Amino acid sequence: MNKLKLKFYFTIVFMFLCFCVPFFASSKLEKGFEQTHETAIAISIKDIDIKVLVHHFKKTFDVEISGLAHLYNQTITLEISGELPFVIKKILRKLNQDNYALVFENAVLKKVVVVPGHLKPVKKKTKPKDEENLKEADTANLSQVSVVRDVIENSLAEEIGLQKDDIILEYDGMKITHYNELMEQIKMKPEGTYISMLIVRNKIPRRLACKAGILGVVMSQKTMNASLLEAWYAY
């Protein structure tokens, strides 16, 4: 008799964990979301599972977020409001994920592709003072690079997070030394296919994953020490 009771209690607890806990988590999450405008939301959540949050974005906003499975055992506390792409970018930044692409269909955000792991600075292969020494002793060894002078509003460049003064070193594996080369590479790639870019921001190289297409940037040229560039290319 005692064994039957124990088995009955165990079954009740198991059903509670499987069905009630996810329901409470979902209810708790939905209370923290508010649609403030047709395209804007406000979030105020505490200790919500990343997996539950990802599921909620798909269910409520039809936005699929991939690449966060390695964080599903973590929770997030957040209070933020704004347009949906802005909110998602802030969430990814809080999760230390800065290598991602936003996919839009008819100007509507439909998918977020995250490349797991956050970007790291390139390891210096020279001593701290070597950079200054190179500038003085190796001025003849110079190379041209293509630099973002301005980012056009509502462009692909703005969506993927390109900023003024970013240096574009590679476009889908091809070295870029002049903005004309960048334009040629963009024309060669079928629009909508995924590509990667190697950029440098504040002397830190990073790779971006995004869809091919017109970036929407104003570019300029800059001369830099070739030895420093090689270290970035190796990233």
PAZAVEX-804674 format. One record per residue (C-alpha): residue in three letters; x, y, z. Coordinates in Angstrom, 3 decimals. Layout:
BEGIN
<rec code="ALA" px="X" py="Y" pz="Z"/>
...
//
This chain:
BEGIN
<rec code="MET" px="0.000" py="0.000" pz="0.000"/>
<rec code="ASN" px="2.800" py="2.395" pz="0.932"/>
<rec code="LYS" px="4.549" py="1.621" pz="-2.352"/>
<rec code="LEU" px="1.400" py="2.494" pz="-4.288"/>
<rec code="LYS" px="1.080" py="5.791" pz="-2.428"/>
<rec code="LEU" px="4.735" py="6.609" pz="-3.043"/>
<rec code="LYS" px="4.340" py="5.816" pz="-6.734"/>
<rec code="PHE" px="1.204" py="7.998" pz="-6.900"/>
<rec code="TYR" px="2.960" py="10.957" pz="-5.212"/>
<rec code="PHE" px="5.971" py="10.583" pz="-7.501"/>
<rec code="THR" px="3.687" py="10.644" pz="-10.554"/>
<rec code="ILE" px="1.969" py="13.832" pz="-9.331"/>
<rec code="VAL" px="5.309" py="15.593" pz="-8.720"/>
<rec code="PHE" px="6.618" py="14.507" pz="-12.119"/>
<rec code="MET" px="3.512" py="15.854" pz="-13.890"/>
<rec code="PHE" px="3.820" py="19.127" pz="-11.988"/>
<rec code="LEU" px="7.441" py="19.584" pz="-13.067"/>
<rec code="CYS" px="6.701" py="18.729" pz="-16.694"/>
<rec code="PHE" px="3.595" py="20.831" pz="-17.196"/>
<rec code="CYS" px="3.090" py="23.393" pz="-14.451"/>
<rec code="VAL" px="6.631" py="24.794" pz="-14.107"/>
<rec code="PRO" px="6.989" py="25.645" pz="-17.836"/>
<rec code="PHE" px="3.504" py="27.217" pz="-17.696"/>
<rec code="PHE" px="4.455" py="29.407" pz="-14.726"/>
<rec code="ALA" px="7.721" py="30.406" pz="-16.440"/>
<rec code="SER" px="5.841" py="31.311" pz="-19.606"/>
<rec code="SER" px="3.229" py="33.279" pz="-17.657"/>
<rec code="LYS" px="5.968" py="35.081" pz="-15.752"/>
<rec code="LEU" px="7.664" py="35.950" pz="-19.053"/>
<rec code="GLU" px="4.477" py="37.144" pz="-20.767"/>
<rec code="LYS" px="3.766" py="39.498" pz="-17.853"/>
<rec code="GLY" px="7.195" py="41.042" pz="-18.432"/>
<rec code="PHE" px="6.468" py="41.828" pz="-22.092"/>
<rec code="GLU" px="4.400" py="44.771" pz="-23.279"/>
<rec code="GLN" px="3.637" py="45.776" pz="-26.867"/>
<rec code="THR" px="4.080" py="49.558" pz="-26.676"/>
<rec code="HIS" px="3.741" py="50.172" pz="-30.421"/>
<rec code="GLU" px="3.191" py="48.247" pz="-33.626"/>
<rec code="THR" px="6.937" py="47.613" pz="-33.896"/>
<rec code="ALA" px="8.117" py="48.418" pz="-30.354"/>
<rec code="ILE" px="8.106" py="46.435" pz="-27.126"/>
<rec code="ALA" px="9.001" py="46.900" pz="-23.476"/>
<rec code="ILE" px="10.587" py="44.093" pz="-21.439"/>
<rec code="SER" px="10.906" py="43.793" pz="-17.678"/>
<rec code="ILE" px="11.934" py="40.243" pz="-16.747"/>
<rec code="LYS" px="13.878" py="38.608" pz="-13.936"/>
<rec code="ASP" px="15.682" py="35.248" pz="-13.891"/>
<rec code="ILE" px="14.053" py="33.955" pz="-17.095"/>
<rec code="ASP" px="15.604" py="30.932" pz="-18.834"/>
<rec code="ILE" px="17.250" py="31.798" pz="-22.156"/>
<rec code="LYS" px="15.472" py="28.838" pz="-23.767"/>
<rec code="VAL" px="12.086" py="30.153" pz="-22.626"/>
<rec code="LEU" px="12.953" py="33.642" pz="-23.873"/>
<rec code="VAL" px="13.961" py="32.343" pz="-27.319"/>
<rec code="HIS" px="10.736" py="30.328" pz="-27.544"/>
<rec code="HIS" px="8.699" py="33.405" pz="-26.569"/>
<rec code="PHE" px="10.213" py="35.544" pz="-29.341"/>
<rec code="LYS" px="9.261" py="32.866" pz="-31.880"/>
<rec code="LYS" px="5.750" py="32.407" pz="-30.498"/>
<rec code="THR" px="4.898" py="36.083" pz="-29.959"/>
<rec code="PHE" px="6.875" py="37.956" pz="-32.629"/>
<rec code="ASP" px="7.581" py="35.150" pz="-35.147"/>
<rec code="VAL" px="11.306" py="35.839" pz="-34.807"/>
<rec code="GLU" px="13.527" py="32.755" pz="-34.847"/>
<rec code="ILE" px="16.745" py="33.075" pz="-32.819"/>
<rec code="SER" px="19.364" py="30.404" pz="-33.515"/>
<rec code="GLY" px="22.824" py="29.864" pz="-32.032"/>
<rec code="LEU" px="22.025" py="30.288" pz="-28.330"/>
<rec code="ALA" px="21.595" py="26.615" pz="-27.400"/>
<rec code="HIS" px="24.853" py="26.720" pz="-25.424"/>
<rec code="LEU" px="23.235" py="29.302" pz="-23.099"/>
<rec code="TYR" px="19.937" py="27.491" pz="-22.505"/>
<rec code="ASN" px="20.926" py="26.597" pz="-18.921"/>
<rec code="GLN" px="21.393" py="30.283" pz="-18.064"/>
<rec code="THR" px="18.868" py="32.927" pz="-16.975"/>
<rec code="ILE" px="18.579" py="36.615" pz="-17.796"/>
<rec code="THR" px="17.297" py="39.683" pz="-15.951"/>
<rec code="LEU" px="16.519" py="42.674" pz="-18.134"/>
<rec code="GLU" px="14.523" py="45.887" pz="-18.330"/>
<rec code="ILE" px="14.486" py="47.607" pz="-21.731"/>
<rec code="SER" px="12.168" py="49.120" pz="-24.340"/>
<rec code="GLY" px="12.433" py="50.015" pz="-28.011"/>
<rec code="GLU" px="12.097" py="48.669" pz="-31.542"/>
<rec code="LEU" px="12.322" py="44.870" pz="-31.796"/>
<rec code="PRO" px="15.784" py="44.767" pz="-33.529"/>
<rec code="PHE" px="17.172" py="47.205" pz="-30.931"/>
<rec code="VAL" px="15.832" py="45.100" pz="-28.044"/>
<rec code="ILE" px="17.283" py="41.877" pz="-29.465"/>
<rec code="LYS" px="20.680" py="43.526" pz="-29.990"/>
<rec code="LYS" px="20.669" py="44.646" pz="-26.342"/>
<rec code="ILE" px="19.784" py="41.130" pz="-25.187"/>
<rec code="LEU" px="22.627" py="39.639" pz="-27.257"/>
<rec code="ARG" px="25.056" py="42.223" pz="-25.893"/>
<rec code="LYS" px="24.021" py="41.331" pz="-22.334"/>
<rec code="LEU" px="24.725" py="37.686" pz="-23.208"/>
<rec code="ASN" px="28.177" py="38.666" pz="-24.576"/>
<rec code="GLN" px="27.190" py="37.634" pz="-28.109"/>
<rec code="ASP" px="28.420" py="40.196" pz="-30.632"/>
<rec code="ASN" px="28.791" py="38.045" pz="-33.746"/>
<rec code="TYR" px="25.329" py="37.778" pz="-35.282"/>
<rec code="ALA" px="23.202" py="38.662" pz="-38.303"/>
<rec code="LEU" px="19.641" py="40.013" pz="-38.431"/>
<rec code="VAL" px="17.569" py="38.648" pz="-41.314"/>
<rec code="PHE" px="14.713" py="40.823" pz="-42.592"/>
<rec code="GLU" px="11.887" py="39.953" pz="-44.992"/>
<rec code="ASN" px="9.983" py="42.909" pz="-46.443"/>
<rec code="ALA" px="11.559" py="45.160" pz="-43.790"/>
<rec code="VAL" px="10.285" py="42.842" pz="-41.009"/>
<rec code="LEU" px="12.734" py="41.071" pz="-38.702"/>
<rec code="LYS" px="12.254" py="37.312" pz="-39.127"/>
<rec code="LYS" px="15.445" py="35.626" pz="-37.969"/>
<rec code="VAL" px="18.541" py="36.186" pz="-35.841"/>
<rec code="VAL" px="21.596" py="34.038" pz="-36.555"/>
<rec code="VAL" px="24.143" py="34.002" pz="-33.724"/>
<rec code="VAL" px="27.655" py="32.628" pz="-34.157"/>
<rec code="PRO" px="28.327" py="31.127" pz="-30.695"/>
<rec code="GLY" px="31.036" py="32.692" pz="-28.559"/>
<rec code="HIS" px="31.986" py="36.335" pz="-28.335"/>
<rec code="LEU" px="34.735" py="38.009" pz="-30.254"/>
<rec code="LYS" px="38.182" py="38.287" pz="-28.767"/>
<rec code="PRO" px="40.988" py="40.747" pz="-29.378"/>
<rec code="VAL" px="43.818" py="39.432" pz="-31.500"/>
<rec code="LYS" px="46.844" py="38.381" pz="-29.496"/>
<rec code="LYS" px="49.731" py="40.753" pz="-29.951"/>
<rec code="LYS" px="52.770" py="39.187" pz="-31.490"/>
<rec code="THR" px="54.970" py="42.145" pz="-30.650"/>
<rec code="LYS" px="56.000" py="43.936" pz="-27.507"/>
<rec code="PRO" px="53.885" py="46.925" pz="-26.349"/>
<rec code="LYS" px="56.322" py="49.493" pz="-27.766"/>
<rec code="ASP" px="56.833" py="47.692" pz="-31.058"/>
<rec code="GLU" px="53.849" py="49.403" pz="-32.662"/>
<rec code="GLU" px="55.445" py="52.826" pz="-32.189"/>
<rec code="ASN" px="58.784" py="51.474" pz="-33.369"/>
<rec code="LEU" px="57.176" py="50.114" pz="-36.513"/>
<rec code="LYS" px="55.605" py="53.469" pz="-37.285"/>
<rec code="GLU" px="59.002" py="55.169" pz="-37.116"/>
<rec code="ALA" px="61.322" py="52.510" pz="-38.521"/>
<rec code="ASP" px="59.074" py="50.888" pz="-41.129"/>
<rec code="THR" px="57.202" py="53.789" pz="-42.698"/>
<rec code="ALA" px="58.019" py="52.514" pz="-46.184"/>
<rec code="ASN" px="56.077" py="49.300" pz="-45.556"/>
<rec code="LEU" px="52.569" py="50.739" pz="-45.919"/>
<rec code="SER" px="49.280" py="49.362" pz="-47.236"/>
<rec code="GLN" px="45.907" py="50.827" pz="-48.160"/>
<rec code="VAL" px="42.757" py="49.864" pz="-46.254"/>
<rec code="SER" px="39.100" py="50.681" pz="-46.787"/>
<rec code="VAL" px="37.446" py="52.568" pz="-43.918"/>
<rec code="VAL" px="33.760" py="53.218" pz="-43.172"/>
<rec code="ARG" px="33.248" py="56.977" pz="-43.231"/>
<rec code="ASP" px="29.497" py="56.912" pz="-42.670"/>
<rec code="VAL" px="26.663" py="54.377" pz="-42.254"/>
<rec code="ILE" px="23.414" py="55.060" pz="-44.102"/>
<rec code="GLU" px="20.274" py="54.924" pz="-41.964"/>
<rec code="ASN" px="18.079" py="51.792" pz="-42.279"/>
<rec code="SER" px="20.758" py="50.054" pz="-44.359"/>
<rec code="LEU" px="22.155" py="46.525" pz="-44.169"/>
<rec code="ALA" px="25.316" py="47.997" pz="-42.608"/>
<rec code="GLU" px="23.266" py="49.525" pz="-39.799"/>
<rec code="GLU" px="21.397" py="46.238" pz="-39.246"/>
<rec code="ILE" px="24.600" py="44.224" pz="-38.789"/>
<rec code="GLY" px="26.194" py="46.863" pz="-36.565"/>
<rec code="LEU" px="28.867" py="48.444" pz="-38.785"/>
<rec code="GLN" px="30.121" py="51.745" pz="-37.368"/>
<rec code="LYS" px="31.994" py="54.792" pz="-38.543"/>
<rec code="ASP" px="35.796" py="54.215" pz="-38.656"/>
<rec code="ASP" px="35.430" py="50.427" pz="-38.943"/>
<rec code="ILE" px="38.087" py="48.978" pz="-41.269"/>
<rec code="ILE" px="36.813" py="46.313" pz="-43.691"/>
<rec code="LEU" px="39.678" py="43.870" pz="-44.300"/>
<rec code="GLU" px="37.847" py="40.917" pz="-45.869"/>
<rec code="TYR" px="34.549" py="40.240" pz="-47.570"/>
<rec code="ASP" px="33.686" py="36.526" pz="-47.624"/>
<rec code="GLY" px="37.350" py="35.535" pz="-47.491"/>
<rec code="MET" px="38.635" py="38.054" pz="-50.085"/>
<rec code="LYS" px="41.072" py="40.737" pz="-48.920"/>
<rec code="ILE" px="39.838" py="44.294" pz="-49.387"/>
<rec code="THR" px="42.432" py="47.033" pz="-49.884"/>
<rec code="HIS" px="40.193" py="49.501" pz="-51.748"/>
<rec code="TYR" px="36.476" py="50.226" pz="-51.619"/>
<rec code="ASN" px="36.204" py="49.451" pz="-55.345"/>
<rec code="GLU" px="37.255" py="45.872" pz="-54.533"/>
<rec code="LEU" px="34.535" py="45.740" pz="-51.889"/>
<rec code="MET" px="31.913" py="46.827" pz="-54.439"/>
<rec code="GLU" px="33.089" py="44.174" pz="-56.896"/>
<rec code="GLN" px="32.856" py="41.433" pz="-54.269"/>
<rec code="ILE" px="29.357" py="42.539" pz="-53.244"/>
<rec code="LYS" px="28.199" py="42.372" pz="-56.888"/>
<rec code="MET" px="29.596" py="38.832" pz="-57.256"/>
<rec code="LYS" px="27.653" py="37.390" pz="-54.313"/>
<rec code="PRO" px="24.000" py="36.360" pz="-54.835"/>
<rec code="GLU" px="21.848" py="38.638" pz="-52.715"/>
<rec code="GLY" px="20.472" py="36.862" pz="-49.662"/>
<rec code="THR" px="23.254" py="34.285" pz="-49.281"/>
<rec code="TYR" px="25.249" py="34.350" pz="-46.055"/>
<rec code="ILE" px="28.781" py="35.739" pz="-46.083"/>
<rec code="SER" px="31.356" py="36.706" pz="-43.440"/>
<rec code="MET" px="33.315" py="39.917" pz="-43.079"/>
<rec code="LEU" px="36.524" py="40.631" pz="-41.226"/>
<rec code="ILE" px="36.538" py="44.122" pz="-39.778"/>
<rec code="VAL" px="38.696" py="46.010" pz="-37.297"/>
<rec code="ARG" px="37.193" py="48.336" pz="-34.703"/>
<rec code="ASN" px="39.377" py="50.202" pz="-32.227"/>
<rec code="LYS" px="42.338" py="47.978" pz="-33.247"/>
<rec code="ILE" px="40.352" py="44.819" pz="-32.408"/>
<rec code="PRO" px="39.562" py="42.443" pz="-35.316"/>
<rec code="ARG" px="36.185" py="40.747" pz="-35.409"/>
<rec code="ARG" px="34.173" py="38.641" pz="-37.822"/>
<rec code="LEU" px="30.571" py="39.393" pz="-38.746"/>
<rec code="ALA" px="28.059" py="36.995" pz="-40.280"/>
<rec code="CYS" px="25.454" py="38.637" pz="-42.506"/>
<rec code="LYS" px="23.475" py="38.354" pz="-45.729"/>
<rec code="ALA" px="25.102" py="39.451" pz="-48.977"/>
<rec code="GLY" px="23.802" py="42.659" pz="-50.509"/>
<rec code="ILE" px="24.400" py="46.396" pz="-50.764"/>
<rec code="LEU" px="25.839" py="47.461" pz="-47.408"/>
<rec code="GLY" px="24.824" py="51.107" pz="-47.471"/>
<rec code="VAL" px="28.073" py="52.755" pz="-46.363"/>
<rec code="VAL" px="30.235" py="55.663" pz="-47.417"/>
<rec code="MET" px="33.854" py="54.512" pz="-47.678"/>
<rec code="SER" px="37.247" py="56.192" pz="-47.710"/>
<rec code="GLN" px="40.870" py="55.069" pz="-47.926"/>
<rec code="LYS" px="43.535" py="55.033" pz="-45.239"/>
<rec code="THR" px="47.224" py="54.135" pz="-45.161"/>
<rec code="MET" px="48.400" py="51.759" pz="-42.455"/>
<rec code="ASN" px="51.477" py="49.776" pz="-41.530"/>
<rec code="ALA" px="51.423" py="46.469" pz="-43.422"/>
<rec code="SER" px="52.970" py="44.535" pz="-40.538"/>
<rec code="LEU" px="50.100" py="45.491" pz="-38.250"/>
<rec code="LEU" px="47.570" py="44.525" pz="-40.911"/>
<rec code="GLU" px="49.065" py="41.028" pz="-41.269"/>
<rec code="ALA" px="48.449" py="40.366" pz="-37.572"/>
<rec code="TRP" px="44.788" py="41.311" pz="-38.042"/>
<rec code="TYR" px="44.435" py="39.204" pz="-41.193"/>
<rec code="ALA" px="45.601" py="36.194" pz="-39.172"/>
<rec code="TYR" px="42.594" py="36.514" pz="-36.848"/>
//
